[in-house]
Amino acid sequence: MYPRLVVDLNKLKGNLDAVAKITKEEGNCSLMIVTKGLCADPEMAAMVASHPAVDFMADSRVQNIKTYAEIARQNGKKTVLLRIPMHAEVADVVKYVDLSFNSELSTIRLLNEEAGKLGIKHNILLMIDLGDLREGIFFQNEDLIFAAVEEILGLENINLYGVGVNLTCYGAIIPKNDNLSQLVGVARKIEEKFGIKLEMVSGGNSSSIYLIGKGELPEGVNNLRLGESFLLGNDTAYGEKLPGTVSDTLILEAQIVELKEKPSLPIGEVGVDAFGQKPYYEDRGIIKRAIIAIGKQDTDIDSMEPLDEKIDILGGSSDHIILDVTKSDKEYQVGDVVQFVLGYGGMLKTATSAYVEKAYVR
Ligand SMILES: *Cc1c(COP(=O)(O)O)cnc(C)c1O
């Protein structure tokens, strides 16, 4: 059935080998693979769980982690929750998650209670905000960091596993030797002040991996969390391709349901489109327009590129995407399938849409 997302498990395995080599062999870091970009696809998760280089399997949603917690643990991987937990989900967190990222004491207290009910110790990573301004205690507020650590160390069922930072997500701040060194500094100060050893200093996501190649990842950062670099081969700091990776791990396929020669400019007064936006049209004269049966409900139209480079995406609505196939060398027919490579947004939405089937290359 179409539309479908064809997941190439061999290529994903190749990307995993490549990022593992950089992160573990060259960077001396533990490897946390992030599964949320592909909505924790079960075949992908099984491949990741069975890969010997992977130390942690992480996702932002407990629902996703639930689906693979067992197989991850069977294979000796720790499960990790990346998004700061909701109060509403703490019971599931201590059950399915081995390490959760936290920044709020009220939530950590609840995790402590729930872990106590299960008779376990729950690991937490304290998030430090180095200026990207999403989650974490602000790095300049050292008193707040120390006060949080002091209370955490007093909680019976919580283990402070380490500290971490997230960059290049909200604020688009690029990880560098100087800002990540500040994270290492915070870790060392905590260790000194409280006489403890922190297991993990987690230096960011796919935007940090480029520092290894440049020899600029600060000494002391000992973990990276990789989603997009594994799934699509991207260094997300500068948008370069990582050595040994490919970007066509996923191919989106959609079927043509209408193919007609029509003008490129709509006729009549222009209002707003289905999403309240004022559209822009380019006059290309009479063109061959193909409608494919997939829409903005299923994918991100700005984050997909036709494999046939002579096709242009003209636009779309909830359930339709309109292509200009005029210049293509292929004589498209109704019923033909058009293929696309995806960016992060396209991957995220197609993997999450209940209307997009999955197929696998193994
Ligand atoms: C999504 C996420 C990641 C992975 O990011 P990529 O850019 O896909 O590697 C890592 N850490 C946190 C906290 C995240 O939310």
The ligand as an SDF file (V2000), in Angstrom:
LIG
                    3D

 15 15  0  0  0  0  0  0  0  0999 V2000
   16.2950   14.8130   20.1790 C   0  0  0  0  0  0  0  0  0  0  0  0
   17.3530   14.8740   21.1980 C   0  0  0  0  0  0  0  0  0  0  0  0
   18.6220   14.3510   20.9130 C   0  0  0  0  0  0  0  0  0  0  0  0
   19.0130   13.8180   19.5520 C   0  0  0  0  0  0  0  0  0  0  0  0
   19.1550   14.8740   18.6420 O   0  0  0  0  0  0  0  0  0  0  0  0
   19.7260   14.6350   17.1540 P   0  0  0  0  0  0  0  0  0  0  0  0
   19.9930   16.0090   16.6490 O   0  0  0  0  0  0  0  0  0  0  0  0
   18.6800   13.9320   16.3970 O   0  0  0  0  0  0  0  0  0  0  0  0
   20.9630   13.8250   17.2970 O   0  0  0  0  0  0  0  0  0  0  0  0
   19.5630   14.3640   21.9290 C   0  0  0  0  0  0  0  0  0  0  0  0
   19.2830   14.8900   23.1350 N   0  0  0  0  0  0  0  0  0  0  0  0
   18.0800   15.4110   23.4430 C   0  0  0  0  0  0  0  0  0  0  0  0
   17.8410   15.9650   24.8130 C   0  0  0  0  0  0  0  0  0  0  0  0
   17.0760   15.4280   22.4910 C   0  0  0  0  0  0  0  0  0  0  0  0
   15.8830   15.9500   22.7890 O   0  0  0  0  0  0  0  0  0  0  0  0
  1  2  1  0
  2  3  1  0
  2 14  2  0
  3  4  1  0
  3 10  2  0
  4  5  1  0
  5  6  1  0
  6  7  2  0
  6  8  1  0
  6  9  1  0
 10 11  1  0
 11 12  2  0
 12 13  1  0
 12 14  1  0
 14 15  1  0
M  END
$$$$
